[in-house]
Amino acid sequence: MKITLLLHNAYAIGGTVRTTLNLAAALADRHDVEIVSMLRHREVPRFTVDPRVRLIPLVDTRVGSEDMADPLFGEPAQDFPLAEKRHHQYSRLVDVRAAELLRTTDADVLIGTRPGINVYLARFGPRRALRIAQEHLRHDAHSKRLRAELARHYRTLDAVVTTTEADAAVYRARMPLPGVRVLAVPNIVPAPAGPPSDGTSKVIAAAGRLVRGKRFDLLIEAFSGVAAKHPDWRLRIHGGGAERAQLQGLIDGLGLGGQAELTGPRSPIEAEFAKASIVASASDAESFGMTLVEAMRCGVPVVSTDCPLGPAEIIHDGTNGLLVPRGDGPALTDALLTLIEDPERRRTMAGNARESSHRYDPEPIAERYQLLFGELRSTRARRARQRAMARIRARARRLLRRALRR
């Protein structure tokens, strides 16, 4: 079976890129797999691509490329949703090439990995192929305008896959999609290449884009309470982003210059997590929580805010990590101190974290997709009837409303 995964930019760094490459590699054990990257901004991908997986870039955005000289490159996208936050990165040239690829593909399964690309899939993907939309962002992270557009297009697909059960429930409740299978399949997080943490370093690590929603400011403030009691402990935050200058100013203002460090992006991040004894997240929201699982795979217990939606499905509070209320700096400080001051509990949690992280091994996740493919093929006729009946009922309701207004 041929499987095509559609990705925004396979040459960039990001959670969706990592998880898509991981899934492609796992599926390549059984299938012919390719990744189509809408954009390409550099010569080679930053992450390693499994040699069995073909990588096909659609539009080359490198300075001096032939694509940049194409008149369509300078025109705004028309098919990619305007309400999608990546719209400004898309052009009419991407629209045209994505439509051409989807209309002519011989793939048996097509998997989109972000809302705008899923709209391409719904509009241009052949009905003979299974068309699956992955949602790596929470339903509520989308604007009302985008959700309305997605509802219109998603109802023509075969399945919508979220990363958490909680988000799948939200989609089923707020975006009814007759005939569309809505389910959760977590991201694959492979075992790290290097040895796990030995739990002896006096380091708290964190990773992610330095943006407001990740609340690294809250983590730094919480760490100041840790540093006051345990000045030999260090905080290392790995990642880059728009908030770097503000966060460095906060570190300097709190007098943490020798104890808290913004290291910049690190890849693979597991090598950094293996040097830590605790990994922390202060996010206001996480659609999944990739870094939490990556830390657990390294045998590191995690402390995280209990934010929607992912952490509560990854962390069993008090067993493989600790959950604290969202936005509660003092609670975050207390949780960090709990693990710092109780090495035995920290070691126990580290072992539990590593054991529970096997839920995200490639094999069981690939098998869940394999079962989904079979289910979608076997239920096609029934789901088509559900769609048809939904359209009939909707038409009847519209006619009734018109009649009542007369």
Secondary structure, 3 states (H helix, E strand, C coil): CEEEEEECCCCCCCHHHHHHHHHHHHHCCCCEEEEEEEEECCCCCCCCCCCCCEEEEEEECCCCCHHHHCHHHHCECCCCCCCCCCHHHCEHHHHHHHHHHHHHCCCCEEEECCHHHHHHHHHHCCCCCEEEEEECCCHHHCCHHHHHHHHHHHCCCCEEEECCHHHHHHHHHHCCCCCCEEEECCCCCCCCCCCCCCCCCCEEEEECCCCHHHCHHHHHHHHHHHHHHCCCCEEEEEECCCCHHHHHHHHHHCCCCCCEEEEECCCCCHHHHCCCCEEEECCCCECCCHHHHHHHHCCCCEEEECCCECHHHHCCECCCEEEECCCCHHHHHHHHHHHHCCHHHHHHHHHHHHHHHHHHCHHHHHHHHHHHHHHHHHCHHHHHHHHHHHHHHHHHHHHHHHHHHC
